[in-house]
Amino acid sequence: MAQDKKRGRLILLFLLFFLSGCSLSPEGEVISTGQSDPEGTEAFYGEGDSQEDMIFVYVCGQVKHPGVYSFKAGSRVYEAIEAAGGFTKDANRESLNLAEALEDESKILVSSKTDENKGEKDKADGESDGKLNLNQASKEELMNLPGIGEKRAEAILKLRKQKGSFQKIEDLLEAEGIKEGIFQKIKDLIKV
């Protein structure tokens, strides 16, 4: 089973290289941003690092060089932002917890200042229509929904982190533990 997981990661890595036009460097494998990299910000791992010690993270949104980067396990969000060339001038720097530990196969989405203004407007709209916005709800707020306990709320937050944001309320069905019956109970109480 562990071999299948390792083989799956190698295939995914190969596909990323193939699709992005990346090649091997003498120092190790480079995870490409899909763009030329004049500042040398592409992440790589060298001969001393084993692939098991590495995690892969997709950094996108308001960063200078969006792409997939590799990091040593235990790295932090601020390191992912640095690897992606830093924030753009439109980035909402407070949208992320820069001290948070990175997780393998996660997505770091840096929102723009205009997204934040839109979020504040949506939050104000949410107060008037009484629906809970899935893209802004805290764990405690989610637990106030019928049939959503701590584990399901955590599954929703995990899915939101992976997706960056929900595009439609039906995306909630992808969360672990959320089945059609629970969705039917809460669909009129939520929005995106």
C-alpha positions in Angstrom: 0.0 0.0 0.0 2.8 2.4 0.9 4.5 1.5 -2.4 1.3 2.3 -4.3 1.2 5.7 -2.6 4.8 6.4 -3.4 4.3 5.2 -7.0 1.3 7.5 -7.3 3.3 10.5 -6.1 6.1 9.8 -8.5 3.6 9.6 -11.4 2.0 12.9 -10.3 5.4 14.5 -10.0 6.3 13.2 -13.5 3.1 14.6 -14.9 3.8 18.0 -13.3 7.2 18.1 -14.9 5.9 16.9 -18.3 3.0 19.4 -18.4 5.1 22.4 -17.2 8.1 21.7 -19.4 10.4 21.4 -16.4 13.6 19.4 -16.5 16.1 18.0 -14.0 18.9 20.2 -12.7 22.2 18.8 -11.4 21.1 20.0 -7.9 17.9 18.0 -7.8 14.4 18.0 -9.1 12.8 21.4 -9.7 9.1 21.9 -9.2 8.3 24.4 -11.9 6.1 27.5 -11.7 5.5 27.2 -15.4 7.2 30.6 -15.9 10.7 31.7 -16.4 12.3 32.3 -13.0 14.8 35.2 -13.2 15.0 35.5 -9.4 15.8 31.8 -8.8 12.8 31.4 -6.6 11.9 27.9 -7.7 12.0 25.3 -4.9 14.1 22.2 -5.3 15.4 19.4 -3.2 19.0 18.3 -3.4 20.9 15.1 -3.0 20.8 15.2 0.8 17.0 15.3 1.0 14.9 12.2 0.5 11.6 12.4 -1.3 9.8 11.1 1.9 10.9 14.2 3.8 9.5 16.5 1.2 6.0 17.9 0.9 4.5 19.5 -2.2 2.3 22.7 -2.0 0.4 24.7 -4.7 0.9 28.4 -4.1 -1.4 30.7 -6.1 -3.4 33.9 -6.1 -1.7 37.2 -5.4 2.0 35.9 -5.5 4.6 36.8 -8.1 5.3 33.2 -9.3 2.3 30.9 -8.7 3.1 27.2 -9.0 3.9 23.9 -7.2 6.8 24.0 -4.8 8.5 21.3 -2.7 9.5 22.0 0.9 11.0 20.0 3.8 8.3 18.7 6.2 7.7 21.3 8.9 8.0 24.3 6.6 5.7 27.3 7.2 3.3 29.3 5.0 5.7 32.3 4.9 8.3 30.1 3.3 5.8 29.1 0.6 5.1 32.8 -0.1 8.8 33.6 -0.3 9.4 30.7 -2.7 6.6 32.0 -4.9 8.4 35.3 -5.2 6.5 37.1 -2.5 3.2 39.0 -2.4 2.0 41.1 -5.3 1.1 44.7 -4.6 -2.7 43.7 -4.6 -2.2 40.9 -2.1 -4.2 40.9 1.1 -1.3 40.0 3.4 -3.5 39.4 6.4 -5.6 36.8 4.6 -3.2 34.0 5.7 -1.6 32.8 8.9 2.1 33.0 7.8 3.2 30.9 10.8 1.0 28.0 10.0 2.7 24.7 9.1 2.4 23.5 5.5 0.7 20.2 4.7 1.5 17.9 1.8 -0.8 18.4 -1.2 -2.3 21.6 0.1 -3.1 24.8 -1.7 -2.1 28.2 -0.4 -4.4 30.8 -2.0 -3.4 34.5 -1.4 -6.5 36.7 -1.8 -6.5 40.2 -3.2 -7.5 43.3 -1.3 -10.6 43.5 -3.6 -11.5 40.0 -2.6 -11.4 41.0 1.0 -13.7 44.0 0.4 -16.0 41.7 -1.4 -15.9 39.3 1.5 -16.8 42.1 3.9 -19.7 43.0 1.7 -20.8 39.3 1.5 -20.5 39.1 5.3 -22.8 42.1 5.7 -25.2 40.6 3.2 -25.0 37.3 5.2 -26.2 39.1 8.3 -29.2 40.4 6.4 -30.3 37.1 4.8 -29.4 34.9 7.8 -27.4 32.4 5.7 -24.0 31.1 6.8 -21.2 31.8 4.2 -19.3 28.5 3.9 -16.2 30.5 2.7 -16.0 32.5 5.9 -17.6 30.4 8.6 -15.6 29.4 11.6 -15.6 25.9 13.1 -18.0 27.0 15.8 -20.4 28.6 13.3 -20.5 25.4 11.2 -21.2 23.4 14.3 -24.4 25.4 14.8 -25.8 23.9 11.6 -28.1 20.9 12.0 -26.2 17.6 11.8 -22.8 19.3 11.8 -20.6 18.3 14.8 -17.0 18.9 15.4 -15.6 16.2 13.0 -17.8 17.3 10.1 -17.0 21.0 10.8 -13.3 20.1 10.7 -13.9 18.2 7.4 -15.6 21.2 5.9 -12.7 23.5 6.9 -10.1 21.0 5.6 -12.0 20.8 2.2 -12.2 24.7 2.1 -8.5 24.9 2.7 -7.8 22.4 -0.1 -10.1 24.1 -2.6 -9.3 27.6 -1.7 -13.0 28.4 -1.5 -16.3 26.8 -2.3 -17.8 27.8 -5.7 -21.3 26.5 -5.0 -23.0 25.0 -1.9 -23.1 21.6 -3.5 -19.2 21.5 -3.2 -20.0 20.7 0.5 -20.9 17.1 -0.5 -17.2 16.5 -1.2 -16.4 16.9 2.5 -15.9 13.7 4.5 -19.1 12.8 6.4 -21.4 15.1 4.5 -24.0 13.0 2.7 -27.1 14.0 0.8 -29.4 13.8 3.9 -27.3 16.3 5.9 -26.9 18.5 2.9 -30.7 18.6 2.5 -31.1 19.7 6.1 -28.7 22.6 5.7 -28.9 23.7 2.1 -31.3 26.6 2.8 -29.1 27.8 5.7 -25.9 28.2 3.8 -24.4 30.1 0.9 -21.0 30.8 -0.8 
